[in-house]
Amino acid sequence: MFEYYPSEKPGKFCSECVESESWRTPLDIDGEKNPRWNGGKATVACDECDATVERYPHQITGEATFCGPDCQYAWLSEQFTGEGHPNWEGGTVGPYGKGWNAVRAAALERDGHECVVCGTTAEELGRNPDVHHVVPVRAFVEMPVLAERDAHTLDNVVSLCPPCHRRAEFGCISRAELRWRAAQFDGVGECSRSGPISIDSGPTIST
């Protein structure tokens, strides 16, 4: 005889016999035997690289399926850029505001996509030269009657390679000289002076 608590288990067993009874054997509920079985893994293609992957149905309920984190990050980077971004408000007007992109393109065209000081070309740089404001944007912003966009005029910008741009920023090339050099181009990328540009030629009036 022994004491026991009532339960829903079939039969009544003492502590010595309970370990061997069949009701203690775990149920076989793997795969199709599981009451929640819904078909197993499905074969799908990665939405980024088209690689074949296997996923359970609950893993492919989203907008896209990926073979790994790298593809997921690449897809997100593409989809959430520009108009795809939830905070999209129509795009940028350039780092200096309205009018900058247009005057930058016009300056590069006028200067033949080369530095007006040393003549380094876009091909030699591997990219377009920088476009430099002769009178800096901050000077316009600080004046009550002017705004950022007032700095974006063709006579106030010149194309410079990075080294010459640094020299101009530190005042090693005067504003008058920068304007004079830009004026040597005829507006279609051709310099009106004969021979190569020399960084020592032209006026050097300080402003």
C-alpha positions in Angstrom: 0.0 0.0 0.0 1.1 3.6 -0.6 -0.3 7.1 -0.6 -0.6 9.2 -3.8 -2.1 12.4 -5.1 -5.0 12.1 -7.6 -4.0 12.8 -11.2 -5.0 12.2 -14.8 -2.3 9.7 -15.4 -3.6 6.2 -16.2 -3.1 3.6 -13.4 -1.5 3.9 -10.0 2.1 3.2 -9.4 4.5 3.1 -6.5 7.7 5.1 -6.6 9.7 1.9 -7.6 7.5 1.1 -10.6 6.7 4.6 -11.9 10.0 5.0 -13.8 9.3 2.0 -16.1 5.7 2.7 -17.1 4.8 3.6 -20.7 3.1 6.9 -19.9 6.5 8.4 -19.1 7.9 7.7 -22.6 8.0 11.0 -24.6 5.5 11.2 -27.4 6.9 11.0 -31.0 5.7 14.3 -32.4 8.5 15.0 -34.9 7.7 16.1 -38.4 4.3 15.1 -39.8 3.3 13.6 -36.4 3.3 17.0 -34.8 -0.3 18.4 -34.5 1.1 21.7 -35.7 2.7 20.3 -38.8 2.1 22.6 -41.8 4.2 21.0 -44.5 7.8 21.5 -43.4 10.4 23.7 -45.1 9.8 25.3 -48.4 12.4 26.0 -51.1 12.6 29.6 -52.1 15.0 32.0 -53.8 16.9 34.8 -52.1 15.4 38.1 -53.2 18.9 39.7 -53.4 21.2 37.1 -55.0 18.7 34.4 -56.2 20.5 31.7 -54.2 18.2 28.7 -53.3 17.4 28.5 -49.6 15.1 26.5 -47.4 12.7 28.2 -45.0 9.8 27.3 -42.8 6.5 28.9 -43.8 6.6 31.2 -40.7 10.0 32.5 -41.9 8.8 33.7 -45.4 5.8 35.8 -44.4 7.7 39.1 -44.9 8.2 41.3 -48.0 11.4 39.6 -49.0 13.5 36.4 -48.2 17.3 36.3 -47.9 20.0 33.7 -47.7 21.8 35.6 -45.0 22.5 39.0 -43.3 24.7 40.3 -46.1 22.0 40.0 -48.7 19.4 41.4 -46.3 21.6 44.5 -45.6 22.3 45.0 -49.3 18.5 44.8 -50.1 17.6 47.2 -47.3 20.3 49.7 -48.5 18.9 49.8 -52.0 15.2 49.7 -51.0 15.3 52.4 -48.3 17.3 54.9 -50.4 15.8 58.0 -52.0 12.1 57.6 -52.7 12.1 54.2 -51.0 12.9 55.7 -47.6 9.8 56.3 -45.4 11.1 59.8 -44.6 11.6 60.8 -48.2 10.5 64.4 -48.8 11.6 64.9 -52.4 15.3 64.7 -52.4 18.2 67.0 -51.7 18.9 70.3 -53.4 22.6 70.0 -52.8 24.9 70.7 -49.8 24.6 74.5 -50.2 20.9 74.6 -50.9 18.9 75.7 -53.9 20.8 76.7 -57.0 24.1 75.0 -56.0 23.8 71.9 -58.2 23.1 74.0 -61.3 25.9 76.5 -60.8 28.4 73.7 -60.0 27.6 71.9 -63.2 27.9 75.2 -65.2 31.3 76.0 -63.6 32.7 72.5 -64.5 31.4 73.0 -68.0 32.9 76.4 -68.4 36.3 75.3 -66.9 36.5 72.2 -69.1 36.4 70.0 -66.1 39.9 70.9 -65.1 41.6 73.0 -62.3 41.8 76.6 -63.4 45.0 77.1 -61.5 47.2 74.1 -62.4 45.3 72.5 -65.3 44.8 69.1 -63.7 42.0 67.4 -65.6 39.1 65.3 -64.4 40.7 62.3 -66.1 43.9 62.8 -64.2 42.0 63.2 -60.9 39.7 60.2 -61.6 36.7 62.5 -60.8 35.5 66.0 -61.4 37.5 68.8 -59.7 36.1 70.6 -56.7 34.0 73.7 -57.3 35.1 76.5 -54.9 33.3 79.6 -53.9 35.6 82.6 -54.4 33.7 84.5 -51.8 32.6 81.8 -49.2 29.0 81.0 -48.6 29.3 82.0 -44.9 30.0 85.6 -46.0 26.6 85.8 -47.7 24.8 84.0 -44.9 26.2 86.4 -42.3 24.8 89.5 -44.2 21.2 90.3 -43.3 20.1 91.2 -46.8 21.7 88.2 -48.5 21.1 84.4 -48.3 23.0 81.2 -49.1 21.7 81.1 -52.7 23.2 84.5 -53.5 26.7 82.9 -53.3 25.8 80.5 -56.2 26.7 82.6 -59.2 29.0 81.6 -62.0 31.3 84.5 -61.4 31.8 83.4 -57.8 32.8 79.8 -58.4 35.9 78.2 -59.9 37.0 74.6 -60.5 40.0 73.5 -58.5 41.8 70.2 -57.9 42.0 69.3 -54.2 45.6 70.7 -53.6 44.7 74.0 -55.2 41.4 74.0 -53.4 43.3 73.8 -50.1 45.6 76.6 -51.1 42.6 78.8 -52.0 40.9 77.9 -48.7 44.0 79.0 -46.8 44.3 82.3 -48.7 47.4 81.3 -50.7 45.6 82.2 -54.0 43.8 85.5 -54.0 40.2 85.9 -55.0 41.1 88.3 -57.8 43.5 85.7 -59.3 40.8 83.0 -59.0 38.3 85.1 -60.9 40.9 86.1 -63.5 41.8 82.5 -64.2 38.2 81.4 -64.6 37.7 84.3 -67.0 40.3 82.8 -69.3 37.9 80.1 -70.3 35.4 80.9 -73.1 32.5 79.1 -71.6 32.8 75.8 -73.5 35.8 74.4 -71.7 38.5 76.0 -73.8 41.1 78.3 -72.4 41.7 81.5 -74.4 45.4 81.6 -73.4 47.9 79.6 -75.3 50.2 77.2 -73.6 49.8 75.4 -70.2 48.4 77.2 -67.2 51.1 78.3 -64.7 50.2 78.8 -61.1 52.5 81.9 -61.1 50.8 83.7 -64.0 48.1 86.3 -63.8 47.5 88.9 -61.2 48.2 88.2 -57.5 46.2 91.0 -55.9 45.3 90.2 -52.4 41.8 90.9 -51.2 
